[in-house]
Amino acid sequence: MDDDAAARAKAARESCPFLTAKQTAFHLGIARSTLKAMRLAGKGPRCRRHGRTWRYHIDDIEAWSAANARGGDHG
């Protein structure tokens, strides 16, 4: 994770660790519709429903992203 992404993740944890679908999609660099399709297929980051809104915890987003890393040196 680059320094800017790490700083944003740290700020999210400190202010509110739950991101909206729009914030999560931006954080992952994907379209919100892609995130929704992944949620419906059970393939995206773990999420929770808070009232009418789906929320993604920053730790779940980061864990999902790390588990889906491919190639390069991850060590």
N, CA, C and O atoms as a GROMACS GRO file, in nm:
protein
  300
    1MET      N    1   0.086  -0.117   0.000
    1MET     CA    2   0.000   0.000   0.000
    1MET      C    3   0.090   0.123   0.000
    1MET      O    4   0.186   0.130   0.077
    2ASP      N    5   0.061   0.220  -0.086
    2ASP     CA    6   0.144   0.340  -0.089
    2ASP      C    7   0.114   0.429   0.032
    2ASP      O    8   0.015   0.408   0.102
    3ASP      N    9   0.199   0.527   0.055
    3ASP     CA   10   0.186   0.613   0.173
    3ASP      C   11   0.053   0.688   0.176
    3ASP      O   12  -0.006   0.703   0.283
    4ASP      N   13   0.006   0.736   0.060
    4ASP     CA   14  -0.120   0.809   0.055
    4ASP      C   15  -0.238   0.720   0.092
    4ASP      O   16  -0.325   0.761   0.169
    5ALA      N   17  -0.241   0.598   0.039
    5ALA     CA   18  -0.349   0.504   0.071
    5ALA      C   19  -0.344   0.465   0.218
    5ALA      O   20  -0.447   0.451   0.283
    6ALA      N   21  -0.223   0.448   0.270
    6ALA     CA   22  -0.208   0.414   0.411
    6ALA      C   23  -0.260   0.528   0.500
    6ALA      O   24  -0.324   0.505   0.602
    7ALA      N   25  -0.231   0.651   0.460
    7ALA     CA   26  -0.277   0.767   0.536
    7ALA      C   27  -0.430   0.777   0.533
    7ALA      O   28  -0.492   0.806   0.634
    8ARG      N   29  -0.489   0.752   0.415
    8ARG     CA   30  -0.635   0.755   0.404
    8ARG      C   31  -0.699   0.645   0.488
    8ARG      O   32  -0.800   0.668   0.554
    9ALA      N   33  -0.640   0.526   0.486
    9ALA     CA   34  -0.694   0.415   0.565
    9ALA      C   35  -0.684   0.446   0.713
    9ALA      O   36  -0.776   0.416   0.790
   10LYS      N   37  -0.572   0.505   0.755
   10LYS     CA   38  -0.553   0.542   0.896
   10LYS      C   39  -0.656   0.646   0.937
   10LYS      O   40  -0.715   0.637   1.045
   11ALA      N   41  -0.678   0.745   0.853
   11ALA     CA   42  -0.776   0.850   0.883
   11ALA      C   43  -0.917   0.790   0.892
   11ALA      O   44  -0.996   0.830   0.977
   12ALA      N   45  -0.947   0.695   0.804
   12ALA     CA   46  -1.079   0.631   0.806
   12ALA      C   47  -1.098   0.554   0.936
   12ALA      O   48  -1.205   0.560   0.996
   13ARG      N   49  -0.995   0.483   0.978
   13ARG     CA   50  -1.004   0.408   1.104
   13ARG      C   51  -1.026   0.500   1.223
   13ARG      O   52  -1.100   0.467   1.315
   14GLU      N   53  -0.960   0.614   1.221
   14GLU     CA   54  -0.968   0.707   1.333
   14GLU      C   55  -1.101   0.782   1.336
   14GLU      O   56  -1.153   0.810   1.444
   15SER      N   57  -1.157   0.816   1.220
   15SER     CA   58  -1.281   0.892   1.217
   15SER      C   59  -1.402   0.800   1.217
   15SER      O   60  -1.488   0.810   1.305
   16CYS      N   61  -1.411   0.712   1.122
   16CYS     CA   62  -1.520   0.616   1.113
   16CYS      C   63  -1.470   0.499   1.030
   16CYS      O   64  -1.440   0.516   0.911
   17PRO      N   65  -1.459   0.381   1.089
   17PRO     CA   66  -1.404   0.268   1.014
   17PRO      C   67  -1.499   0.210   0.911
   17PRO      O   68  -1.458   0.124   0.832
   18PHE      N   69  -1.626   0.254   0.910
   18PHE     CA   70  -1.723   0.201   0.815
   18PHE      C   71  -1.738   0.295   0.697
   18PHE      O   72  -1.773   0.411   0.714
   19LEU      N   73  -1.711   0.244   0.577
   19LEU     CA   74  -1.720   0.322   0.454
   19LEU      C   75  -1.848   0.285   0.380
   19LEU      O   76  -1.894   0.171   0.387
   20THR      N   77  -1.903   0.381   0.308
   20THR     CA   78  -2.017   0.354   0.220
   20THR      C   79  -1.967   0.277   0.099
   20THR      O   80  -1.846   0.263   0.078
   21ALA      N   81  -2.060   0.229   0.019
   21ALA     CA   82  -2.023   0.159  -0.104
   21ALA      C   83  -1.946   0.253  -0.197
   21ALA      O   84  -1.849   0.212  -0.261
   22LYS      N   85  -1.988   0.378  -0.204
   22LYS     CA   86  -1.919   0.476  -0.290
   22LYS      C   87  -1.776   0.497  -0.242
   22LYS      O   88  -1.683   0.498  -0.324
   23GLN      N   89  -1.757   0.514  -0.112
   23GLN     CA   90  -1.623   0.532  -0.057
   23GLN      C   91  -1.537   0.408  -0.077
   23GLN      O   92  -1.418   0.417  -0.109
   24THR      N   93  -1.598   0.292  -0.058
   24THR     CA   94  -1.526   0.165  -0.073
   24THR      C   95  -1.482   0.146  -0.217
   24THR      O   96  -1.368   0.107  -0.243
   25ALA      N   97  -1.572   0.171  -0.310
   25ALA     CA   98  -1.537   0.157  -0.452
   25ALA      C   99  -1.423   0.251  -0.488
   25ALA      O  100  -1.331   0.211  -0.559
   26PHE      N  101  -1.429   0.374  -0.440
   26PHE     CA  102  -1.321   0.470  -0.466
   26PHE      C  103  -1.190   0.419  -0.407
   26PHE      O  104  -1.085   0.424  -0.472
   27HIS      N  105  -1.195   0.370  -0.284
   27HIS     CA  106  -1.076   0.320  -0.215
   27HIS      C  107  -1.012   0.205  -0.294
   27HIS      O  108  -0.890   0.195  -0.302
   28LEU      N  109  -1.096   0.118  -0.350
   28LEU     CA  110  -1.046   0.003  -0.425
   28LEU      C  111  -1.015   0.034  -0.572
   28LEU      O  112  -0.952  -0.045  -0.641
   29GLY      N  113  -1.060   0.151  -0.618
   29GLY     CA  114  -1.035   0.188  -0.757
   29GLY      C  115  -1.123   0.114  -0.856
   29GLY      O  116  -1.081   0.084  -0.968
   30ILE      N  117  -1.246   0.082  -0.813
   30ILE     CA  118  -1.341   0.013  -0.901
   30ILE      C  119  -1.472   0.092  -0.905
   30ILE      O  120  -1.495   0.180  -0.822
   31ALA      N  121  -1.557   0.059  -1.001
   31ALA     CA  122  -1.688   0.124  -1.011
   31ALA      C  123  -1.779   0.074  -0.900
   31ALA      O  124  -1.769  -0.040  -0.856
   32ARG      N  125  -1.869   0.161  -0.856
   32ARG     CA  126  -1.965   0.122  -0.753
   32ARG      C  127  -2.052   0.006  -0.802
   32ARG      O  128  -2.087  -0.083  -0.724
   33SER      N  129  -2.086   0.005  -0.930
   33SER     CA  130  -2.166  -0.104  -0.985
   33SER      C  131  -2.090  -0.237  -0.980
   33SER      O  132  -2.150  -0.342  -0.959
   34THR      N  133  -1.958  -0.232  -0.998
   34THR     CA  134  -1.876  -0.352  -0.988
   34THR      C  135  -1.876  -0.403  -0.845
   34THR      O  136  -1.888  -0.523  -0.821
   35LEU      N  137  -1.861  -0.312  -0.749
   35LEU     CA  138  -1.864  -0.350  -0.609
   35LEU      C  139  -1.998  -0.414  -0.573
   35LEU      O  140  -2.002  -0.515  -0.503
   36LYS      N  141  -2.108  -0.356  -0.622
   36LYS     CA  142  -2.241  -0.412  -0.596
   36LYS      C  143  -2.253  -0.552  -0.656
   36LYS      O  144  -2.304  -0.643  -0.591
   37ALA      N  145  -2.207  -0.569  -0.778
   37ALA     CA  146  -2.213  -0.700  -0.843
   37ALA      C  147  -2.131  -0.803  -0.764
   37ALA      O  148  -2.172  -0.918  -0.750
   38MET      N  149  -2.015  -0.761  -0.714
   38MET     CA  150  -1.932  -0.850  -0.634
   38MET      C  151  -2.003  -0.886  -0.504
   38MET      O  152  -1.999  -1.002  -0.461
   39ARG      N  153  -2.070  -0.789  -0.442
   39ARG     CA  154  -2.144  -0.816  -0.318
   39ARG      C  155  -2.255  -0.916  -0.344
   39ARG      O  156  -2.272  -1.011  -0.267
   40LEU      N  157  -2.331  -0.895  -0.449
   40LEU     CA  158  -2.441  -0.984  -0.482
   40LEU      C  159  -2.393  -1.126  -0.514
   40LEU      O  160  -2.463  -1.224  -0.486
   41ALA      N  161  -2.274  -1.138  -0.572
   41ALA     CA  162  -2.217  -1.268  -0.605
   41ALA      C  163  -2.143  -1.330  -0.487
   41ALA      O  164  -2.098  -1.445  -0.494
   42GLY      N  165  -2.128  -1.254  -0.378
   42GLY     CA  166  -2.055  -1.304  -0.262
   42GLY      C  167  -1.905  -1.309  -0.283
   42GLY      O  168  -1.836  -1.389  -0.220
   43LYS      N  169  -1.853  -1.223  -0.371
   43LYS     CA  170  -1.711  -1.227  -0.405
   43LYS      C  171  -1.633  -1.104  -0.361
   43LYS      O  172  -1.510  -1.103  -0.372
   44GLY      N  173  -1.699  -1.003  -0.311
   44GLY     CA  174  -1.630  -0.881  -0.272
   44GLY      C  175  -1.592  -0.881  -0.126
   44GLY      O  176  -1.600  -0.984  -0.059
   45PRO      N  177  -1.550  -0.766  -0.076
   45PRO     CA  178  -1.517  -0.755   0.066
   45PRO      C  179  -1.640  -0.779   0.153
   45PRO      O  180  -1.753  -0.752   0.112
   46ARG      N  181  -1.617  -0.828   0.271
   46ARG     CA  182  -1.725  -0.849   0.367
   46ARG      C  183  -1.794  -0.715   0.393
   46ARG      O  184  -1.728  -0.612   0.404
   47CYS      N  185  -1.926  -0.717   0.404
   47CYS     CA  186  -2.000  -0.593   0.428
   47CYS      C  187  -2.116  -0.619   0.524
   47CYS      O  188  -2.152  -0.734   0.552
   48ARG      N  189  -2.172  -0.511   0.573
   48ARG     CA  190  -2.281  -0.516   0.669
   48ARG      C  191  -2.388  -0.417   0.627
   48ARG      O  192  -2.360  -0.316   0.562
   49ARG      N  193  -2.508  -0.447   0.664
   49ARG     CA  194  -2.616  -0.354   0.635
   49ARG      C  195  -2.645  -0.273   0.761
   49ARG      O  196  -2.677  -0.330   0.865
   50HIS      N  197  -2.634  -0.143   0.750
   50HIS     CA  198  -2.666  -0.051   0.858
   50HIS      C  199  -2.789   0.027   0.813
   50HIS      O  200  -2.778   0.121   0.735
   51GLY      N  201  -2.904  -0.014   0.863
   51GLY     CA  202  -3.028   0.048   0.814
   51GLY      C  203  -3.050   0.009   0.670
   51GLY      O  204  -3.058  -0.110   0.638
   52ARG      N  205  -3.060   0.108   0.584
   52ARG     CA  206  -3.078   0.082   0.440
   52ARG      C  207  -2.947   0.081   0.363
   52ARG      O  208  -2.946   0.052   0.243
   53THR      N  209  -2.838   0.111   0.429
   53THR     CA  210  -2.710   0.130   0.362
   53THR      C  211  -2.613   0.016   0.389
   53THR      O  212  -2.598  -0.028   0.503
   54TRP      N  213  -2.548  -0.031   0.283
   54TRP     CA  214  -2.441  -0.129   0.300
   54TRP      C  215  -2.314  -0.056   0.340
   54TRP      O  216  -2.279   0.046   0.279
   55ARG      N  217  -2.246  -0.106   0.441
   55ARG     CA  218  -2.122  -0.046   0.490
   55ARG      C  219  -2.010  -0.150   0.487
   55ARG      O  220  -2.034  -0.269   0.507
   56TYR      N  221  -1.891  -0.102   0.463
   56TYR     CA  222  -1.773  -0.187   0.455
   56TYR      C  223  -1.673  -0.138   0.559
   56TYR      O  224  -1.637  -0.020   0.561
   57HIS      N  225  -1.629  -0.227   0.645
   57HIS     CA  226  -1.530  -0.190   0.746
   57HIS      C  227  -1.394  -0.185   0.679
   57HIS      O  228  -1.360  -0.273   0.599
   58ILE      N  229  -1.316  -0.085   0.711
   58ILE     CA  230  -1.186  -0.066   0.645
   58ILE      C  231  -1.096  -0.188   0.662
   58ILE      O  232  -1.021  -0.223   0.571
   59ASP      N  233  -1.102  -0.254   0.778
   59ASP     CA  234  -1.019  -0.373   0.799
   59ASP      C  235  -1.062  -0.487   0.706
   59ASP      O  236  -0.978  -0.562   0.657
   60ASP      N  237  -1.194  -0.502   0.683
   60ASP     CA  238  -1.243  -0.605   0.591
   60ASP      C  239  -1.202  -0.575   0.447
   60ASP      O  240  -1.168  -0.666   0.372
   61ILE      N  241  -1.204  -0.447   0.411
   61ILE     CA  242  -1.163  -0.407   0.276
   61ILE      C  243  -1.015  -0.441   0.255
   61ILE      O  244  -0.978  -0.499   0.153
   62GLU      N  245  -0.933  -0.403   0.351
   62GLU     CA  246  -0.790  -0.428   0.339
   62GLU      C  247  -0.758  -0.577   0.340
   62GLU      O  248  -0.671  -0.622   0.266
   63ALA      N  249  -0.829  -0.655   0.423
   63ALA     CA  250  -0.807  -0.800   0.429
   63ALA      C  251  -0.846  -0.865   0.296
   63ALA      O  252  -0.774  -0.951   0.246
   64TRP      N  253  -0.960  -0.824   0.240
   64TRP     CA  254  -1.004  -0.878   0.112
   64TRP      C  255  -0.903  -0.843   0.003
   64TRP      O  256  -0.867  -0.928  -0.079
   65SER      N  257  -0.858  -0.720   0.002
   65SER     CA  258  -0.762  -0.676  -0.099
   65SER      C  259  -0.633  -0.756  -0.089
   65SER      O  260  -0.580  -0.801  -0.191
   66ALA      N  261  -0.583  -0.773   0.031
   66ALA     CA  262  -0.458  -0.849   0.050
   66ALA      C  263  -0.475  -0.994   0.010
   66ALA      O  264  -0.384  -1.053  -0.048
   67ALA      N  265  -0.590  -1.053   0.039
   67ALA     CA  266  -0.615  -1.193   0.003
   67ALA      C  267  -0.626  -1.212  -0.147
   67ALA      O  268  -0.609  -1.324  -0.196
   68ASN      N  269  -0.655  -1.106  -0.221
   68ASN     CA  270  -0.671  -1.115  -0.366
   68ASN      C  271  -0.549  -1.062  -0.442
   68ASN      O  272  -0.556  -1.043  -0.563
   69ALA      N  273  -0.440  -1.038  -0.372
   69ALA     CA  274  -0.318  -0.989  -0.437
   69ALA      C  275  -0.258  -1.101  -0.523
   69ALA      O  276  -0.261  -1.218  -0.485
   70ARG      N  277  -0.206  -1.064  -0.638
   70ARG     CA  278  -0.143  -1.158  -0.730
   70ARG      C  279  -0.013  -1.101  -0.782
   70ARG      O  280  -0.004  -0.981  -0.806
   71GLY      N  281   0.087  -1.185  -0.799
   71GLY     CA  282   0.213  -1.146  -0.862
   71GLY      C  283   0.297  -1.056  -0.774
   71GLY      O  284   0.252  -1.010  -0.668
   72GLY      N  285   0.418  -1.030  -0.816
   72GLY     CA  286   0.507  -0.941  -0.743
   72GLY      C  287   0.555  -1.003  -0.612
   72GLY      O  288   0.527  -1.119  -0.580
   73ASP      N  289   0.627  -0.923  -0.538
   73ASP     CA  290   0.681  -0.966  -0.410
   73ASP      C  291   0.592  -0.915  -0.298
   73ASP      O  292   0.584  -0.795  -0.275
   74HIS      N  293   0.524  -1.005  -0.229
   74HIS     CA  294   0.432  -0.969  -0.122
   74HIS      C  295   0.495  -0.995   0.014
   74HIS      O  296   0.427  -0.982   0.116
   75GLY      N  297   0.621  -1.031   0.019
   75GLY     CA  298   0.682  -1.077   0.141
   75GLY      C  299   0.740  -0.972   0.223
   75GLY      O  300   0.796  -1.000   0.329
   0.00000   0.00000   0.00000
